[in-house]
Amino acid sequence: MPATEFGDEIVTATNTGDLNLTNLEIEDDLRDLTEDWGDLAPESNCVLTGTYEVTQPDLDAGEVTNTASADADEIEVVSYSLTTALALVIFDDRFEDNGS
């Protein structure tokens, strides 16, 4: 099984500073999820994975936007948003060339 599959959402937080981050909390707005990670050493990262099911309003809008935030005792809240475009593709095999 691959590490991720279609529909998986991945949020990675990396400590790019030179201080240990304590009481790190990562929030994923799209899945309405907050996870406590404890401490995170410099140059280390933590990864959240999960699945988000695209909704009809997402399809109508043609995109999905997620904002992830990180907070720790040593920093102010850091947020990052990403918008992904959506396209609905329908395959109709009734007209498939079967070689006849």
MDTraj code that builds the backbone (N, CA, C; nanometers):
import mdtraj as md
import numpy as np

residues = "MET PRO ALA THR GLU PHE GLY ASP GLU ILE VAL THR ALA THR ASN THR GLY ASP LEU ASN LEU THR ASN LEU GLU ILE GLU ASP ASP LEU ARG ASP LEU THR GLU ASP TRP GLY ASP LEU ALA PRO GLU SER ASN CYS VAL LEU THR GLY THR TYR GLU VAL THR GLN PRO ASP LEU ASP ALA GLY GLU VAL THR ASN THR ALA SER ALA ASP ALA ASP GLU ILE GLU VAL VAL SER TYR SER LEU THR THR ALA LEU ALA LEU VAL ILE PHE ASP ASP ARG PHE GLU ASP ASN GLY SER".split()
xyz = np.array([
    [0.0847, -0.1182, 0.0000],
    [0.0000, 0.0000, 0.0000],
    [0.0887, 0.1238, 0.0000],
    [0.0608, 0.2205, -0.0881],
    [0.1438, 0.3411, -0.0913],
    [0.1272, 0.4222, 0.0366],
    [0.2232, 0.5107, 0.0626],
    [0.2179, 0.5949, 0.1823],
    [0.0934, 0.6820, 0.1810],
    [0.0535, 0.7281, 0.0648],
    [-0.0682, 0.8066, 0.0521],
    [-0.1463, 0.7562, -0.0680],
    [-0.2737, 0.7833, -0.0674],
    [-0.3605, 0.7448, -0.1772],
    [-0.4383, 0.8662, -0.2224],
    [-0.5053, 0.8568, -0.3372],
    [-0.5876, 0.9654, -0.3864],
    [-0.6866, 1.0055, -0.2780],
    [-0.6984, 1.1333, -0.2531],
    [-0.7910, 1.1833, -0.1524],
    [-0.7260, 1.2083, -0.0184],
    [-0.6039, 1.1548, 0.0026],
    [-0.5339, 1.1803, 0.1286],
    [-0.4874, 1.3239, 0.1328],
    [-0.4948, 1.3794, 0.2498],
    [-0.4475, 1.5154, 0.2722],
    [-0.3255, 1.5059, 0.3607],
    [-0.2240, 1.5834, 0.3280],
    [-0.1005, 1.5790, 0.4051],
    [-0.0669, 1.7206, 0.4503],
    [-0.0433, 1.7363, 0.5798],
    [0.0020, 1.8628, 0.6349],
    [0.1345, 1.8353, 0.7042],
    [0.2402, 1.9053, 0.6622],
    [0.3712, 1.8888, 0.7224],
    [0.4132, 2.0196, 0.7868],
    [0.4544, 2.0123, 0.9127],
    [0.5072, 2.1296, 0.9833],
    [0.6540, 2.1032, 1.0132],
    [0.7405, 2.1989, 0.9757],
    [0.8845, 2.1844, 0.9966],
    [0.9349, 2.2982, 1.0846],
    [1.0144, 2.2634, 1.1841],
    [1.0772, 2.3633, 1.2697],
    [1.2036, 2.4113, 1.1988],
    [1.1955, 2.5271, 1.1339],
    [1.3097, 2.5809, 1.0597],
    [1.3967, 2.6725, 1.1460],
    [1.3580, 2.6908, 1.2715],
    [1.4346, 2.7767, 1.3611],
    [1.5454, 2.7017, 1.4317],
    [1.6065, 2.7699, 1.5291],
    [1.7147, 2.7059, 1.6048],
    [1.6767, 2.6779, 1.7497],
    [1.5476, 2.6953, 1.7839],
    [1.4976, 2.6650, 1.9177],
    [1.4063, 2.5438, 1.9148],
    [1.4063, 2.4678, 2.0220],
    [1.3116, 2.3582, 2.0378],
    [1.1727, 2.4190, 2.0573],
    [1.0728, 2.3721, 1.9840],
    [0.9359, 2.4191, 2.0020],
    [0.8662, 2.3283, 2.1028],
    [0.8041, 2.3882, 2.2027],
    [0.7354, 2.3089, 2.3052],
    [0.5850, 2.3319, 2.2961],
    [0.5117, 2.2298, 2.3333],
    [0.3650, 2.2334, 2.3297],
    [0.3131, 2.2693, 2.1906],
    [0.3725, 2.2080, 2.0882],
    [0.3332, 2.2338, 1.9500],
    [0.1940, 2.1786, 1.9238],
    [0.1129, 2.2623, 1.8620],
    [-0.0234, 2.2238, 1.8275],
    [-0.0441, 2.2557, 1.6798],
    [-0.0910, 2.1580, 1.6032],
    [-0.1170, 2.1755, 1.4605],
    [-0.2676, 2.1689, 1.4390],
    [-0.3202, 2.2661, 1.3652],
    [-0.4632, 2.2709, 1.3368],
    [-0.4851, 2.2617, 1.1868],
    [-0.5777, 2.1767, 1.1480],
    [-0.6146, 2.1556, 1.0084],
    [-0.7605, 2.1985, 0.9945],
    [-0.7832, 2.3160, 0.9332],
    [-0.9186, 2.3711, 0.9247],
    [-1.0139, 2.2861, 0.8419],
    [-0.9647, 2.2286, 0.7341],
    [-1.0509, 2.1542, 0.6426],
    [-1.1154, 2.0343, 0.7118],
    [-1.0372, 1.9657, 0.7936],
    [-1.0899, 1.8494, 0.8649],
    [-1.1339, 1.8835, 1.0064],
    [-1.1275, 2.0142, 1.0434],
    [-1.1659, 2.0590, 1.1770],
    [-1.0966, 1.9737, 1.2833],
    [-0.9641, 1.9692, 1.2729],
    [-0.8834, 1.8814, 1.3565],
    [-0.7684, 1.9589, 1.4189],
    [-0.7437, 1.9341, 1.5461],
    [-0.6269, 1.9892, 1.6141],
    [-0.5530, 1.8739, 1.6799],
    [-0.4203, 1.8679, 1.6582],
    [-0.3395, 1.7625, 1.7182],
    [-0.2256, 1.8241, 1.7973],
    [-0.2042, 1.7706, 1.9179],
    [-0.0931, 1.8124, 2.0018],
    [0.0271, 1.7256, 1.9699],
    [0.1409, 1.7899, 1.9378],
    [0.2616, 1.7165, 1.9004],
    [0.3690, 1.7220, 2.0075],
    [0.3460, 1.7953, 2.1145],
    [0.4481, 1.8043, 2.2188],
    [0.5627, 1.8906, 2.1728],
    [0.6853, 1.8383, 2.1767],
    [0.8051, 1.9146, 2.1398],
    [0.8512, 1.8790, 1.9991],
    [0.9116, 1.9783, 1.9331],
    [0.9661, 1.9567, 1.7994],
    [1.1028, 2.0243, 1.7914],
    [1.2057, 1.9436, 1.7706],
    [1.3441, 1.9921, 1.7649],
    [1.3686, 2.0691, 1.6351],
    [1.4713, 2.1566, 1.6346],
    [1.5071, 2.2270, 1.5110],
    [1.5347, 2.1282, 1.3976],
    [1.4921, 2.1670, 1.2767],
    [1.5087, 2.0879, 1.1542],
    [1.4284, 1.9579, 1.1538],
    [1.3405, 1.9397, 1.2507],
    [1.2524, 1.8221, 1.2546],
    [1.1157, 1.8620, 1.2007],
    [1.0373, 1.7606, 1.1654],
    [0.9024, 1.7909, 1.1197],
    [0.8033, 1.6899, 1.1739],
    [0.6772, 1.7266, 1.1648],
    [0.5685, 1.6352, 1.2005],
    [0.4706, 1.6365, 1.0839],
    [0.4041, 1.5244, 1.0634],
    [0.3171, 1.5084, 0.9475],
    [0.1799, 1.4602, 0.9930],
    [0.0771, 1.5271, 0.9459],
    [-0.0609, 1.4843, 0.9683],
    [-0.1127, 1.4303, 0.8361],
    [-0.1750, 1.3159, 0.8385],
    [-0.2391, 1.2638, 0.7179],
    [-0.3828, 1.2280, 0.7520],
    [-0.4659, 1.2388, 0.6549],
    [-0.6059, 1.2045, 0.6734],
    [-0.6750, 1.2145, 0.5398],
    [-0.8017, 1.1902, 0.5389],
    [-0.8777, 1.1919, 0.4152],
    [-0.9842, 1.2995, 0.4219],
    [-0.9961, 1.3725, 0.3139],
    [-1.1025, 1.4711, 0.3000],
    [-1.1866, 1.4312, 0.1805],
    [-1.3153, 1.4227, 0.2009],
    [-1.4057, 1.3850, 0.0933],
    [-1.4594, 1.5110, 0.0266],
    [-1.4339, 1.5242, -0.1022],
    [-1.4797, 1.6404, -0.1779],
    [-1.6320, 1.6425, -0.1783],
    [-1.6873, 1.7622, -0.1562],
    [-1.8326, 1.7784, -0.1492],
    [-1.8864, 1.8435, -0.2764],
    [-2.0169, 1.8414, -0.2918],
    [-2.0784, 1.9068, -0.4079],
    [-2.0478, 2.0565, -0.4088],
    [-2.0556, 2.1263, -0.2945],
    [-2.0175, 2.2692, -0.2971],
    [-1.8719, 2.2915, -0.3413],
    [-1.7815, 2.1988, -0.3056],
    [-1.6428, 2.2081, -0.3535],
    [-1.6399, 2.2000, -0.5056],
    [-1.7125, 2.1026, -0.5603],
    [-1.7169, 2.0860, -0.7059],
    [-1.7786, 2.2084, -0.7729],
    [-1.8855, 2.2610, -0.7127],
    [-1.9491, 2.3804, -0.7681],
    [-1.8522, 2.4983, -0.7702],
    [-1.7707, 2.5105, -0.6653],
    [-1.6726, 2.6194, -0.6569],
    [-1.5524, 2.5940, -0.7470],
    [-1.5281, 2.4659, -0.7810],
    [-1.4153, 2.4310, -0.8657],
    [-1.2819, 2.4274, -0.7927],
    [-1.2876, 2.4320, -0.6599],
    [-1.1638, 2.4306, -0.5830],
    [-1.1909, 2.3969, -0.4365],
    [-1.0840, 2.3595, -0.3692],
    [-1.0875, 2.3352, -0.2247],
    [-0.9710, 2.4128, -0.1635],
    [-0.9983, 2.4852, -0.0567],
    [-0.8941, 2.5597, 0.0134],
    [-0.8820, 2.5061, 0.1551],
    [-0.7590, 2.4836, 0.1977],
    [-0.7330, 2.4401, 0.3346],
    [-0.6316, 2.5346, 0.3973],
    [-0.6504, 2.5599, 0.5257],
    [-0.5545, 2.6383, 0.6027],
    [-0.5080, 2.5537, 0.7194],
    [-0.3769, 2.5411, 0.7314],
    [-0.3170, 2.4708, 0.8448],
    [-0.2426, 2.5738, 0.9285],
    [-0.2478, 2.5568, 1.0608],
    [-0.1826, 2.6500, 1.1521],
    [-0.0992, 2.5732, 1.2528],
    [0.0105, 2.6358, 1.2942],
    [0.0966, 2.5786, 1.3980],
    [0.1134, 2.6818, 1.5082],
    [0.1132, 2.6342, 1.6321],
    [0.1325, 2.7224, 1.7468],
    [0.2161, 2.6480, 1.8498],
    [0.3061, 2.7197, 1.9138],
    [0.3895, 2.6628, 2.0190],
    [0.4200, 2.7743, 2.1189],
    [0.4746, 2.7372, 2.2330],
    [0.5041, 2.8359, 2.3370],
    [0.6000, 2.9441, 2.2881],
    [0.6919, 2.9095, 2.1996],
    [0.7985, 3.0009, 2.1583],
    [0.7633, 3.0882, 2.0378],
    [0.6494, 3.0647, 1.9739],
    [0.6163, 3.1370, 1.8503],
    [0.4733, 3.1880, 1.8537],
    [0.4471, 3.2845, 1.7673],
    [0.3103, 3.3262, 1.7396],
    [0.2513, 3.2231, 1.6425],
    [0.1218, 3.2225, 1.6273],
    [0.0573, 3.1284, 1.5356],
    [0.1069, 3.1536, 1.3925],
    [0.1433, 3.0460, 1.3244],
    [0.1860, 3.0510, 1.1846],
    [0.0817, 2.9751, 1.1035],
    [0.0297, 3.0392, 0.9984],
    [-0.0732, 2.9767, 0.9149],
    [-0.0300, 2.9746, 0.7695],
    [-0.0769, 2.8732, 0.6993],
    [-0.0493, 2.8595, 0.5563],
    [-0.1749, 2.8058, 0.4887],
    [-0.2163, 2.8696, 0.3804],
    [-0.3339, 2.8252, 0.3048],
    [-0.2932, 2.7779, 0.1666],
    [-0.3642, 2.6777, 0.1193],
    [-0.3400, 2.6232, -0.0136],
    [-0.4742, 2.5950, -0.0796],
    [-0.4884, 2.6416, -0.2036],
    [-0.6096, 2.6163, -0.2812],
    [-0.5763, 2.5198, -0.3937],
    [-0.6580, 2.4157, -0.4061],
    [-0.6396, 2.3151, -0.5100],
    [-0.7597, 2.3191, -0.6040],
    [-0.7330, 2.3329, -0.7330],
    [-0.8400, 2.3338, -0.8326],
    [-0.8954, 2.1929, -0.8505],
    [-1.0229, 2.1854, -0.8785],
    [-1.0895, 2.0571, -0.8996],
    [-1.1448, 2.0494, -1.0414],
    [-1.1474, 1.9303, -1.0939],
    [-1.2105, 1.9056, -1.2226],
    [-1.2805, 1.7707, -1.2144],
    [-1.4004, 1.7648, -1.2608],
    [-1.4757, 1.6404, -1.2633],
    [-1.4633, 1.5798, -1.4021],
    [-1.4121, 1.4581, -1.4088],
    [-1.3950, 1.3883, -1.5361],
    [-1.4827, 1.2635, -1.5314],
    [-1.5670, 1.2490, -1.6294],
    [-1.6566, 1.1334, -1.6369],
    [-1.6122, 1.0471, -1.7540],
    [-1.5868, 0.9210, -1.7257],
    [-1.5471, 0.8268, -1.8289],
    [-1.6692, 0.7448, -1.8690],
    [-1.6928, 0.7392, -1.9968],
    [-1.8061, 0.6636, -2.0488],
    [-1.7495, 0.5549, -2.1394],
    [-1.7527, 0.4289, -2.0926],
    [-1.6927, 0.3201, -2.1699],
    [-1.7888, 0.2582, -2.2711],
    [-1.9053, 0.3165, -2.2902],
    [-1.9987, 0.2625, -2.3889],
    [-1.9439, 0.2760, -2.5303],
    [-1.8525, 0.3705, -2.5511],
    [-1.8004, 0.3944, -2.6842],
    [-1.6563, 0.3462, -2.6984],
    [-1.6165, 0.2580, -2.6105],
    [-1.4800, 0.2048, -2.6122],
    [-1.4612, 0.1161, -2.7358],
    [-1.3476, 0.1324, -2.7986],
    [-1.3150, 0.0516, -2.9172],
    [-1.2776, -0.0880, -2.8699],
    [-1.3585, -0.1880, -2.9029],
    [-1.3309, -0.3246, -2.8564],
    [-1.2654, -0.4091, -2.9648],
    [-1.2195, -0.3448, -3.0716],
    [-1.1447, -0.4173, -3.1758],
    [-1.2314, -0.4853, -3.2798],
    [-1.3623, -0.4677, -3.2751],
    [-1.4455, -0.5356, -3.3746],
    [-1.4840, -0.4461, -3.4870],
])
top = md.Topology()
chain = top.add_chain()
for i, resn in enumerate(residues, 1):
    res = top.add_residue(resn, chain, resSeq=i)
    for name in ("N", "CA", "C"):
        top.add_atom(name, md.element.get_by_symbol(name[0]), res)
traj = md.Trajectory(xyz[None], top)
